Amino acid sequence: MSTDFVPISFPRNSAEPAVKLTKAGDVFTLTMTATPDNRFNPTFVKSINDALDVVEDWALKSHRGKPCALITTSDSDKFYSNGLDIVYLFQSSDTWFVADQFLQLLKRVLLFPVITVAAVNGHAFAGGLLFALCHDYRILRADKGLLSLNEIDLPSSLLPGMAWIPRAKLPPTTVHPLIFGPKRYGGQAAVDAGLVDAIAPADQLLTVANKWAEKGAPKVAHAGPIVSELKKDMYADVVAKLEIRTEVDVRKKMQAKM
């Protein structure tokens, strides 16, 4: 553990933190700890954003000019993330959460000013896979962890920004079966499909992810905010779609099906 950084949990002073942020060498690790499967709701999104604020401040302000990278992972033995918190969406009257909070989080990770690596330690479904795809690199646990955009089985539509992330990140031959199958990819098949950059045994996942992160960390020291600017140039179409505000009323959709 880095001696110049004290680990932080978010929400701060919570008995049940949703995120833990640590640092070893030049690499921060954001560990998702929202029991049981890291579903995105306002508390979880804010906790991730609070952790990202710390990393961004470190990289661009307090330690500008120093190497820096970010790994995200989960402490669950089963899930990296299971996507949006459907129970919250069904119970809440906030029909703008997806557009104003979740999609903005995806945009932030997509454009984050350091090199990002998702250490996918378990299943990543729907919004959980979109979150992973917004990273620069993805390393998947070899023996467990399926990747799927299963909206067609819910059923649920993909908002424009959601649909454009796989279009920008994946080969066309992968996108169609991923969405309309919906095919689940794991292990070497996920590498072959372009969903992940490498696979690793569970006990080596973070070690391998750290090697990828360490390769990218010096780029931040040299380029600084240009890292984010280059990402904006690369993903301009995705960003434009993510900024489209669309209301999502799960209760109304469910009532229409009855």
Residue pairs with C-beta under 8 A, 6 or more apart in sequence:
1 7
1 22
1 23
1 24
2 22
2 23
2 24
2 25
4 23
5 22
5 23
5 28
5 58
7 20
7 21
7 22
7 23
8 20
8 21
8 51
8 54
9 17
9 19
9 20
9 21
9 33
10 17
10 18
10 19
10 20
10 21
10 46
10 47
10 48
10 50
10 51
11 17
11 18
11 43
11 46
11 47
11 50
12 50
16 35
17 33
17 47
18 32
18 33
18 34
18 43
18 44
18 47
18 48
19 30
19 31
19 32
19 33
19 34
19 44
19 47
19 48
19 50
19 51
20 30
20 31
20 33
20 75
21 28
21 29
21 30
21 31
21 51
21 54
21 55
22 28
22 29
22 31
23 29
24 210
25 214
26 66
26 67
26 68
26 69
26 213
26 214
26 217
26 218
27 68
27 69
27 70
27 71
27 210
27 213
27 214
27 217
28 54
28 55
28 58
28 68
28 69
28 70
28 71
29 70
29 71
29 72
29 73
29 206
30 48
30 51
30 52
30 55
30 70
30 71
30 72
30 73
31 72
31 73
31 74
31 75
32 38
32 44
32 48
32 72
32 73
32 74
32 75
32 76
32 80
32 81
33 74
33 75
34 43
34 44
34 47
36 76
36 79
37 76
37 78
37 79
37 81
37 82
38 44
38 74
38 76
38 79
38 80
38 81
38 82
38 128
39 81
39 82
39 83
39 84
39 85
39 86
39 88
40 81
40 83
40 84
40 85
40 102
40 105
40 127
40 131
41 84
41 85
41 88
41 97
42 88
42 94
42 97
42 101
44 85
45 101
45 102
45 105
46 101
48 105
49 105
49 108
52 108
52 109
52 112
55 68
55 70
55 112
55 114
56 112
56 113
56 114
58 68
59 66
59 68
59 113
59 114
59 220
60 113
60 224
60 225
64 224
65 221
65 224
66 220
66 221
67 217
67 218
67 220
67 221
68 114
68 217
68 220
68 221
69 114
69 115
69 116
69 117
69 213
69 214
69 216
69 217
69 220
70 112
70 114
70 115
70 116
70 117
70 213
71 116
71 117
71 118
71 119
71 206
71 209
71 210
71 213
72 116
72 117
72 118
72 119
72 135
73 80
73 118
73 119
73 120
73 121
73 205
73 206
73 209
74 80
74 81
74 121
74 122
76 121
76 122
77 121
77 122
77 144
78 122
78 123
78 144
79 122
79 123
79 124
79 128
80 118
80 120
80 121
80 122
80 123
80 124
80 128
80 132
80 145
81 124
81 125
81 127
81 128
81 129
81 131
81 132
82 123
82 125
82 126
82 128
83 125
83 126
83 127
83 128
83 129
83 130
84 98
84 102
84 126
84 127
86 250
88 97
89 97
89 98
89 248
89 250
90 250
90 251
90 254
95 247
95 248
95 249
96 245
96 247
96 248
97 248
98 159
98 246
98 248
99 159
99 244
99 245
99 246
99 247
99 248
100 245
102 127
103 159
103 161
103 162
103 242
103 243
104 242
105 131
106 130
106 131
106 134
106 161
106 162
106 165
106 242
107 134
107 161
107 239
107 242
107 243
109 116
109 131
109 134
109 135
110 134
110 165
110 231
110 235
110 238
110 239
110 242
111 228
111 231
111 232
111 235
111 239
112 228
112 231
113 220
113 224
113 225
113 227
113 228
114 216
114 217
114 220
114 227
115 136
115 137
115 213
115 215
115 216
115 217
115 219
115 220
115 227
116 134
116 135
116 136
116 137
117 135
117 136
117 137
117 138
117 139
117 209
117 212
117 213
117 216
118 131
118 132
118 135
118 137
118 138
118 139
118 209
119 139
119 205
119 206
119 208
119 209
120 132
120 138
120 139
120 140
120 141
120 145
120 147
120 196
121 141
121 145
121 202
121 205
122 141
122 144
122 145
123 144
123 145
123 146
123 147
123 148
124 131
124 132
124 145
124 146
124 147
124 148
125 146
125 147
125 148
125 149
125 150
126 148
126 149
126 150
126 151
126 154
127 162
129 147
129 148
129 149
130 149
130 162
130 165
130 166
132 138
132 147
133 165
133 166
133 169
133 170
133 195
134 165
136 216
137 197
137 212
137 216
138 195
138 196
138 197
139 196
139 197
139 198
139 199
139 200
139 205
139 208
139 209
139 212
140 147
140 186
140 187
140 190
140 191
140 195
140 196
140 198
140 199
140 200
141 199
141 200
141 201
141 202
141 205
142 187
142 199
142 200
142 201
142 202
143 187
143 201
143 202
144 186
144 202
145 186
146 184
146 185
146 186
147 184
147 185
147 186
147 190
147 195
147 196
148 178
148 182
148 183
148 184
148 185
149 158
149 166
149 178
149 179
149 182
150 182
151 157
151 158
151 179
151 182
152 179
152 180
152 182
153 182
156 253
158 179
159 244
159 246
159 248
160 241
160 242
160 244
160 246
161 238
161 241
161 242
161 243
161 244
163 179
163 241
164 237
164 238
164 241
164 242
165 238
166 174
166 175
166 178
166 179
167 175
167 238
168 235
168 237
168 238
169 194
170 178
170 193
170 194
170 195
171 193
171 194
173 193
174 193
174 194
174 195
177 183
178 185
178 193
178 195
185 193
185 195
187 199
188 199
190 196
190 199
191 197
191 198
191 199
197 212
198 208
198 212
200 207
200 208
200 209
219 227
220 227
223 230
232 239
